[in-house]
Amino acid sequence: MSDELELTVQSLGAEGDGIATLAHGGTDGARVYVPFALPGEVVRARVTPTPDGLQGTVVEILKASPDRIAPACPNFKRCGGCVMEHLAPKPYAVWKRGLVVEALAHVGLGDAPIGDLASVPPQSRRRATFFAHRQPQSESGSGAVRLGFQARSSHDVIDFNDCAALSPALLALLPPLRDLFARILPPGGRAEAMVNQLDDGLDLVMRTPGKLPAPIRQMFAEFAGARNLQRLSWQSLVHNGPPTTPETVVSRRPAQVTFGKAQVALPPGAFLQATKEGERLLVEAVLAAFKGAKVKRIADLFCGAGAFSFPLISVGSVHAIDGDAALVGALRKGADASGIGNKLSTETRDLMKRPLIADDLKKFDAVVFDPPRAGASSQAGRLAASKIPLVVAVSCNPASFARDAKLLVDGGYRLESVLPIDQFLWTPHLEVVGVFRRGKA
């Protein structure tokens, strides 16, 4: 059951939904979350109870906010990616920065020194996973292939060739990739394509169900040549259970990226920061924390392939640790090939299950840690009990960042600075760099 109500939107939530408060019947004070509505707007909306609370769907905007603008992308509202393209730049920046402001206030760190929002330009995203779905066959012929991102709260595929966030190189891949899926997918079939834009072209991982027949393998090799890809790999599409290891079908040039002064050959499907500009801002913020510090040995935890490890060599020797053996191996080879292997040691270790303890940590003058979205409370707790003078926390989730920050502050660290970085434009995702020091300012 749903009711159609007139609502006045008071604020924006952490996911970008407008928030209104009911003021009638037996639900006085109940919050309604209304996607795509802005503060100050009066809307008529269908209000429906859900397991997550009351949800509103805008039927009509009765009074529009002066901060409402035309969205940058024709797929806005249909695509499940962006949620805030309808908000003007200045109030958008206030909302985005406010995500970390509110997260820190929630854990009692409301006085934290938070800098202005740094941002990346549109059409700069260099990493994406595209979803393909061939429509069921109809009387008029075989079904067309839809290729793009998934719709909001749905597995439906939004077919598009334009996107305000993706780089031109990724957008140019969509039409030929759609044609390729039309040749290999049966009616009703689904597949995925994960692409990274590297230093010298695109690295593509095709994900299809089952095994890879020889004719399709040949199609993939020909596609890589026709599109001048650096590399094309294949991975069996698994919905339940651990993912399989990607298999390289054809490698036409080394699939490399540059970190600091080193070139690193990445394994297929390797994690990269979503944008090159975002990576630059993150690295600059991390290195700025070391200015004037006396540091000889640094631990880079959750190091990935070395986006921070290699730049940190300019400060001191680095011990890089990650649970992904393939990424650690790539980092190791990159360091050795670049002639800086003596300045960088590596270790494969699941820091979620086996965080560094006191005896491990006493070897270092500083720690940089960049955990997955869930954060690293176990490791942050060990750091809080250590005597390390400098800790730099990098996070893609303000909530888990705030939780880890609280552990460090309660352990005696001073939160010196927080920099929010908008690497995921128009979404609720935000990068954060926090600098923690022992001792007085």
C-alpha positions, 0 to 999 in steps of 0.5 A: 500500500502507498499513499500520495502525500505532499511533503516538504523536504528538509535536508539531504541524507548520506545517500543523497535522498531528500528527507521529509518528516510526516506530520499527520495521522499516527506517523508524526515525526516519521522520516520519508526518504525521497530520491532526487528531491532537494532541501526546500522543495515541496513535492507530491510523492507516493509514500510506501513502507519498506523494510528500510523505512518510508520511501517516497517517489516524486510524482510532481515537484510543486515548489522547486529549489533554486539549487536545482539544475539540469543533470549533466547526463541523459541517463540520470535517474535511470542509471543506478550510478549518479544520484546528485547531478540535479544539485548546483555545484556549490551546495553539492560541494557542501553536501559532499564535504558534509558526509565526513563532517557528519560521520566524524561528529557522530563518533564525537569528533565534531571539532576535527579540522576538515579541509575544503572538498577537492574534486576530479573533473567530469569524464575522468573515470578510468575504471568501470564494470559494464553489464550486458544483457541480451533481450529474450528473442521475440517474433521480430528476431533475436533480442538486442543487447543492452550494455551499460550500468545497472539501474537503481536497486535493480539488475536491469541494465541501462543501455547507454553510449554517453556518461558524464563520469566515464573517460572518452576511451571507456565510452568509445569501447561501448558500441563495439563491445555491444556488437561483440556481446550480440555475437556471443550471448544467447537470447536472455544471456548475461555477461560483464566486462571490466575495463581499466584504462592504463598508461598505454591503452585499455585492459579488458576482462570479459566475464561470461558464464561457463567455459570459454569455447575456442571460437569465442576465444578467437573472437576475443583475440580479434576484438583486442587487435581491432580495438588496439587493447593492451590486453584482453582476459577472460573470467568465468562469471560466478554469481555465488562463490569465490571468483575465478582467476582471470585467464589472459587470452591475448596480451599485445603490450605490457599492461602497465601503470606508473606509480612514482618513478616505477612501472608496474605490470598489473594482473588482469582486473587489478584494482586501480583508483577510479581516476588518475586525478583522484590518485594524484590528489590522494598521493599528494595528501599522503606525502604532505603529511610527511613534510618536516617529519623525521622518518626512516621506515614506513609501513604501507598497509593494504598497499595494493599494487603500490600507488602509495608505496612507490611515491613514499620511497622519496621519504624513506624505506617502505614495507608494503603489505597486502593480502592479494598475492598477485598485487604484491607480486606485481609491486615486487617486480615493479620495484626490482625492474625499476632499480629501487628494490632495495628501498622497498620490501613486501609481504603478503598478509591478510591484515583483516585476519592478522593485523600487525601487532606491537612487535611488528609495529615497533619497527616503523616510524610511520604507517599509511593504511588504505583498507577496503570500504569496511575499514580496518578496526582491528588494525586501527586498534593495534595502531592506537596502542602503538607509539608510532609518531605518524599515521596516515589513514586513507579511506573510501568510506566516511563512516568506517574512516570515522570509526577508525579515527575514533580508535586512534584518537582514543588511543592518544593520537591527535587528528591533525587534518582531514581532506575529503576528495570527491573522486566519485562525482555525483555519488555518495562515495567519498575518499578521505585522507586523515593525518594522525600524530602523537604529541601536542601540536 
